[in-house]
Amino acid sequence: MKTLTAFRIFGRFFPGRKRYFIVASIATAVNIILMFLAPQVVRFTVDGIIDGDRNVLPSWLRFFYDLEPMTALIYAALVILGFVALGGVFSYISRLGVGRGTEQVIRSLRNTLFSHVQKLPFKWHTETLTGDIIQRCTSDVETLHNFLSMQLVDVVRTLVLIVTATVLMFTMNVPLALFAFAFVPIIVCYSMLFYGRIGKKFHKADVAEGVLMVRVQENLTGVRVVKAFGREQFELEKFHEKNNLFAKAWIDLGYLMGAYWGIGDIVTGMQTMGVVIFGTYLTVQGNMTLGALIAFISYSQILTWPVRNLGRTLSEMSQASVSATRLLDILNAEPEDVGGGVPDAPHSNASSEGAPCPVLAADIVFDHVTFAYRAAEVLHDLNFTIPKGTVFGVLGGTGSGKSTITYLLTRLYDLEPDHGKITIGGTDIRNIDRHYLRRQVGLVLQEPFLFSKTIGENIAITRDKADLRDIRRVARVADVDENILGFAKGYDTIVGERGVTLSGGQKQRVAIARTLLIDAPIMIFDDSLSAVDMETDAKIQAALRENTGGATVILISHRVSTLMHADQILVLDGGRQAELGDHKTLLAQDGIYSRVYKLQSEAGEGGKS
């Protein structure tokens, strides 16, 4: 039951593709029937032509008796060859149908997975390891691919084989058929016993693979840290530890599979030996012809394959069930735009029901905002207004909730209904379409992510069909144009994975240029100048004031020199609103802002008022 529930995943992708599997199943059934006809030809040849029993062949085939024995044998051989050739044709049709159907289902599954992961909320991504996501979307998908391409048709093949063999064997000799089938319940029972244990072992191995991939992904992502602190040996030892656990999990699974196949060999060997002995006795007693015995032994051996393969099929089904469950965990995760608060409006100025998507060049109001991560309060009763077109600064220590303001304003997290509200132009942002809102907010993070593309492509990624003139314009505002032209290939320079070939300051400035290109009415710089010196900081700030075109700018920083020219500055202390005012007002209050300014001035990080 649990397995069937897990395989509901295929129900989403089979419509329109069932015909391929139906054709494959029919072709498989025809192939098996042809395979079973060959031993009957041998039977008739031995009993009717060699032994001369004229009652063996049906009346419409008795013309064979009038042929020379050698000629009849040649014809019989050609008939068998014809059955084999036709069987090959239908086998090809079966594999072709399965192949096309499987690839289309798996392609759709991959597309759906990737699309769904894009829609999952920021919270889900922060709570799920990247390596585990990758492992599920690759290894687990491949497991389902193998199941569809091999085991699914094997189930049909097994059923047709058993039914056909049962009918033919019981029509040939009932006592011998009963003896042969007496072993089937034994094999089925122990197969079911192993099925449960194999499923648990495979799940353990699958989890171990995910942990190993997480280790590899984190090591490669943090290669700078590893190299800088000489932690290669430590990382190697940690990898060996996880790799050993992964290997042990698969070795344990291998032991179990080996035991299963070993027992299967013994049981099926006993069945074949028993059929030969008992069949020989029946033949000697005259209760069975020699041709019938030869055909029966052939059917018995054919029957042992699907019965023995039952355990393998169940094992593969168990593995596919585990993988399907792990993929369903992703697909069943609630996407960002469904449930949990006010539904999103469509991508327009207003939905059919009048839900607003307003122009966001307007005042931003935090109205008694309180927010907590997993019951740990981060912001408490924030109450302030950011007037349209002004520069608003946010100052606070580590963990004071500065970045959380960014997350809330872009709806990466939503406020609970009774924890205040954030409005833009009087509209609660929970009533504004997320995608529309985020397209209207330019965001630069302290640790920007750059793709493994050229510098020009990284900047142009926020606007379709951006030309080099626009790219260079925003790069000059971000004070990075000269640095880029200093590279041998200029804007065609490949930055490497995550921008590893650029310095921290260069990455931040490229990210600033990328954000400026979208001309958003709201622009947020979340400590995005932390990696540049004060002189460059001041130069960029001056350029931003001249080139943001009346946008509302929010500057988040721990450095007073970055914020001192803002129209208003909010000072956070432990998630609470400690101070609010412009630079001169806050200095006069002799509070947190004043103390930080004096400390940074003495350290050479402050600015002149």
Secondary structure by P-SEA (a helix, b strand, c coil): caaaaaaccccccccccaaaaaaaaaaaaaaaaaaaaaaaaaaaaaacccccccccccccccccccccaaaaaaaaaaaaaaaaaaaaaaaaaaaaaaaaaaaaaaaaaaaaaaaaaaaccaaaaaaccaaaaaaaacaaaaaaaaaaacaaaaaaaaaaaaaaaaaaaaaacaaaaaaaacaaaaaaaaaaaaaaaaaaaaaaaaaaaaaaaaaaaaaaaaaaaaaaacaaaaaaaaaaaaaaaaaaaaaaaaaaaaaaaaaaaaaaaaaaaaaaaaaaaaaaaccccaaaaaaaaaaaaaaaaaaaaaaaaaaaaaaaaaaaaaaaaaaacccccccccccccccccccccccccccccbbbbbcbbbbbccccccccbbbbbbcccbbbbbbbccccaaaaaaaaaacccccccccccccccccccccccaaaaaaabbbbccccccccccaaaaaacccccccaaaaaaaaaaaccaaaaaacccccccccccccccccaaaaaaaaaaaaacccccbbbbccccccccaaaaaaaaaaaaacccccbbbbbcccccccccccbbbbbccccccccccaaaaaaaccaaaaaaaaaaaacccccc
